[in-house]
Amino acid sequence: MHRKQLKYIDNWLEKENRKPLVIRGARQVGKSTLVRLFAQERGCRLAEVNLERYPQLGPAFEKRNPEYIKDILEALPNMPPLEGDSLLFLDEIQAVPQAIPALRYFFEDMGELPLVSAGSLLEFALSNHQFSMPVGRIEYLHMGPMTFTEFLEALGEAKLCSIIRSFSTGDDIDPVIHQRFLDLLRTYFYVGGMPESVKAYAQHRRLKDVSDVHNSIIETYREDFPKYIGSRNLTRIQNVFNFAARNIGQKVKYSRFSSQDKSATIKKDIELLCMARVLSKVVHSHCNGLPLHADIEETVYKLLFLDVGLMNAICGLGWNNILEIEDTQLVNEGPIAEQFIGQHLQDLLSASPNRELTYWLREGRSSNAEVDYIIALNGRIVPIEIKSGSSGSLKSLHQFAGEKGIDLAVRFDTGLPSVQTVNTKIRKSQRSVSCEYQLLTLPLYLVERLPELVN
């Protein structure tokens, strides 16, 4: 599981000037399991403290004296001595907010002790408490659901993983293998990438087990709402949560969420769910240059859910429903493919300063144009469309490439990979102009190879 994150922690541990590592992510994406697995693989003596169980430790961290804090922690039940090959893990750090600024002093005064912390609702702890963040003295690792290749690994499909991870432009994929990928992709659409869901399916291959896990996770999120909505209406934020899952990829119009509540009220509810990392925004950018976030309109955005499996569970889309949908319908009808690509793009950009995804939207009197995602890779702007059919159906992609002078675009669909030169005409400044660019068409399951293929 989470191969990339394990490698990241491994590199972090070897750094000469190592800072405390803070792992951020929604509940149940596997943060704690990741640290335990890493300690086991590296042979570290894990000293784990779940701060939700010890809220009384707040005053000790307030002293900001690592030696004093170390003595207190070593006195906790079943705690090994913090020395030698120890790895200190402060789990659910948001439960004791005083521990967050104390990380600075562990870096400055006890840098030899590897310290990892994790928090599910960390943003709320940061916004509700007045203290100085240890800027420049901590390192962040952002985690989301397991990717498709990590899902394949969990199922023991090592050969298929190697095909994806070694694929290069120009390689052929046998149609039989391609169909196997599409079949497993359908399974991933149902199971999703939450580690507990993947584990349940990998153990017994029973989809009923997965459904039970989904229901449990969704209920956990709903139980979390009172922790961060304060006096806000619980029923309304549950409705926003459900509506967002059913309208992924649609430009947000607050009136569609509720006709009785003010736009500012719904906007705040969405922001709270984004802070909890259950939802995330894909913001419109004019895309006139890099960085893309220098040219965004923050009020124009669409939403992504945390995980495609949870999204489908909330929408009531069962395994039989997904099985009945044809390959092209998986792309063209509904938000499933856009959610799948979106959460994988978030994983690809997890280490970049600007992790928020962007898209392009042009709304006109007679015609609209929209490109599903725009990302920056290797110093170039890359537009991404999720379509099926010939290149002639990609009017928005043509328009974007012609207006912005882009020489490469990407299309994800359910077909075999290909590269072609597109020659077409677009309307620009009231006249018809020629447009030429390279179109890289990839099956959905190759999204994790996108940076290498674009390069």
Long-range contacts (C-beta under 8 A, 24 or more apart in sequence): 1-30, 1-33, 1-34, 1-37, 1-146, 1-150, 1-153, 1-154, 1-195, 1-198, 2-30, 2-34, 2-143, 2-146, 2-150, 2-195, 3-149, 3-150, 3-153, 4-347, 5-34, 5-141, 5-143, 6-34, 6-37, 6-38, 6-41, 8-141, 8-351, 9-34, 9-35, 9-38, 9-116, 9-141, 10-38, 10-42, 12-139, 12-141, 13-42, 13-114, 17-111, 18-111, 18-114, 19-107, 19-137, 19-138, 19-139, 20-103, 20-106, 20-107, 20-115, 20-116, 20-117, 20-134, 20-137, 20-138, 20-139, 21-115, 21-116, 21-117, 21-138, 21-139, 21-140, 21-141, 22-93, 22-103, 22-116, 22-117, 22-118, 22-119, 22-122, 22-138, 22-139, 22-140, 22-141, 23-116, 23-117, 23-118, 23-119, 23-140, 23-141, 23-142, 23-143, 24-118, 24-119, 24-122, 24-140, 24-141, 24-142, 24-143, 24-277, 25-118, 25-120, 25-142, 25-143, 25-144, 25-277, 26-120, 26-144, 26-276, 26-277, 26-278, 26-306, 27-120, 27-121, 27-217, 27-220, 27-221, 27-224, 28-194, 28-195, 28-196, 28-217, 28-220, 29-143, 29-144, 29-145, 29-194, 29-195, 29-306, 30-143, 30-146, 30-194, 30-195, 31-91, 31-118, 31-120, 31-143, 32-89, 32-91, 32-118, 33-195, 34-143, 35-87, 35-89, 35-91, 35-116, 35-118, 39-87, 39-89, 42-87, 43-85, 44-85, 44-86, 44-87, 44-114, 45-80, 45-84, 45-85, 45-86, 45-87, 46-86, 46-87, 46-89, 47-73, 47-79, 47-80, 47-82, 47-86, 47-87, 47-88, 47-89, 48-89, 48-91, 49-73, 49-76, 49-79, 49-88, 49-89, 49-90, 49-91, 50-91, 50-92, 51-90, 51-91, 51-92, 51-93, 51-95, 51-96, 51-99, 52-91, 52-92, 52-95, 54-96, 55-95, 55-96, 57-96, 57-99, 58-96, 58-97, 58-98, 58-99, 59-98, 61-96, 61-98, 61-99, 61-102, 62-98, 62-102, 64-101, 64-102, 64-104, 64-105, 65-105, 66-102, 66-105, 66-106, 66-109, 66-110, 66-113, 67-109, 67-110, 69-102, 69-106, 70-110, 70-113, 82-113, 86-113, 86-114, 87-114, 87-116, 88-113, 88-114, 88-115, 88-116, 89-115, 89-116, 89-117, 89-118, 90-115, 90-116, 90-117, 90-118, 91-117, 91-118, 92-118, 92-119, 92-120, 93-117, 93-118, 93-119, 93-122, 93-125, 94-119, 94-120, 94-121, 94-122, 94-124, 94-125, 97-125, 97-126, 97-128, 97-129, 97-131, 98-131, 100-125, 100-126, 100-131, 100-133, 100-134, 101-131, 101-132, 101-133, 101-134, 103-134, 103-137, 103-138, 104-134, 104-137, 104-138, 107-134, 107-137, 107-138, 108-137, 120-276, 120-277, 121-224, 121-227, 121-228, 121-275, 121-276, 123-275, 123-276, 123-277, 124-227, 124-228, 124-275, 124-276, 127-275, 141-350, 142-350, 142-351, 142-355, 143-350, 144-193, 144-306, 144-307, 144-343, 144-346, 144-347, 144-350, 145-192, 145-193, 145-194, 145-195, 145-306, 145-307, 145-309, 145-343, 146-193, 146-194, 146-195, 146-198, 147-193, 147-344, 147-347, 147-448, 148-185, 148-188, 148-193, 148-340, 148-344, 148-445, 148-447, 148-448, 149-448, 150-193, 150-198, 151-184, 151-188, 151-191, 151-193, 151-198, 152-184, 154-198, 154-199, 154-202, 155-184, 155-201, 155-202, 156-202, 157-184, 160-184, 164-445, 164-446, 164-448, 164-449, 165-448, 165-449, 167-417, 167-446, 167-449, 167-453, 168-452, 168-453, 169-417, 169-419, 169-440, 169-453, 170-419, 171-417, 172-416, 173-416, 173-417, 173-443, 175-416, 178-416, 178-443, 181-443, 181-445, 182-327, 182-414, 182-443, 182-445, 184-445, 185-340, 185-444, 185-445, 186-322, 186-323, 186-330, 188-308, 188-309, 188-340, 189-308, 189-309, 189-312, 189-322, 189-330, 189-336, 189-340, 190-309, 190-312, 190-318, 190-319, 190-322, 191-309, 192-307, 192-308, 192-309, 192-310, 192-311, 192-312, 193-307, 193-308, 193-309, 193-343, 194-307, 194-309, 194-310, 197-309, 207-319, 210-309, 211-313, 211-318, 214-309, 214-310, 214-313, 215-313, 217-310, 218-310, 218-313, 218-314, 221-276, 221-278, 224-276, 228-272, 228-275, 228-276, 229-269, 229-272, 232-268, 232-269, 232-272, 236-261, 236-265, 236-269, 237-269, 237-272, 237-273, 240-266, 240-269, 240-270, 240-273, 241-273, 241-278, 241-279, 241-314, 242-314, 244-270, 244-273, 244-279, 244-303, 244-305, 245-305, 245-310, 245-311, 245-314, 245-315, 246-314, 246-315, 247-303, 247-335, 248-302, 248-303, 248-304, 248-305, 248-311, 248-335, 248-338, 248-339, 249-302, 249-303, 249-304, 249-335, 249-338, 249-339, 249-372, 250-302, 250-303, 250-335, 251-300, 251-301, 251-302, 251-361, 252-301, 252-302, 252-303, 270-303, 277-306, 278-305, 278-306, 279-303, 279-304, 279-305, 279-306, 280-304, 280-306, 280-346, 280-356, 280-357, 281-356, 281-357, 282-342, 282-356, 282-357, 282-358, 282-359, 282-373, 283-356, 283-357, 283-358, 283-359, 284-358, 284-359, 284-360, 284-361, 285-358, 285-359, 285-360, 285-374, 286-360, 287-358, 287-360, 287-374, 287-381, 287-383, 287-400, 287-404, 288-404, 289-381, 290-376, 290-379, 290-381, 291-354, 291-376, 292-354, 292-358, 292-374, 292-375, 292-376, 292-381, 293-354, 293-356, 293-358, 296-358, 300-361, 302-359, 304-339, 304-342, 304-343, 304-346, 304-357, 305-339, 306-343, 307-343, 308-336, 308-339, 308-340, 308-343, 311-335, 311-336, 311-339, 312-336, 327-388, 327-414, 328-388, 328-389, 328-413, 328-414, 330-414, 331-386, 331-387, 331-388, 331-412, 331-413, 331-414, 331-444, 332-387, 332-388, 337-386, 337-412, 337-444, 338-372, 338-386, 340-444, 340-447, 341-372, 341-373, 341-384, 341-386, 341-412, 341-444, 341-447, 342-373, 344-447, 344-448, 345-373, 345-375, 345-384, 345-447, 345-450, 347-448, 348-375, 348-447, 348-448, 348-450, 348-451, 349-375, 360-400, 362-399, 369-395, 369-396, 369-399, 369-400, 370-396, 371-396, 371-397, 371-400, 374-400, 377-450, 377-451, 377-454, 377-455, 378-451, 378-454, 378-455, 380-408, 380-454, 381-406, 382-406, 382-408, 382-409, 382-410, 382-454, 383-409, 383-410, 384-409, 384-410, 384-411, 384-412, 385-409, 385-410, 385-411, 385-412, 386-411, 386-412, 386-413, 386-444, 387-411, 387-412, 387-413, 388-413, 388-414, 388-415, 389-413, 391-420, 391-422, 391-439, 392-424, 394-422, 394-439, 397-439, 398-422, 398-424, 398-426, 398-435, 399-426, 399-427, 401-435, 401-437, 402-426, 402-428, 402-433, 402-435, 403-428, 406-437, 407-436, 407-437, 407-438, 408-437, 408-438, 408-440, 408-454, 409-437, 409-438, 409-439, 409-440, 410-439, 410-440, 410-441, 410-442, 410-450, 410-454, 411-439, 411-440, 411-441, 411-442, 412-441, 412-442, 412-443, 412-444, 412-447, 413-441, 413-442, 413-443, 413-444, 414-443, 414-444, 415-441, 415-443, 416-443, 417-441, 417-442, 417-443, 417-446
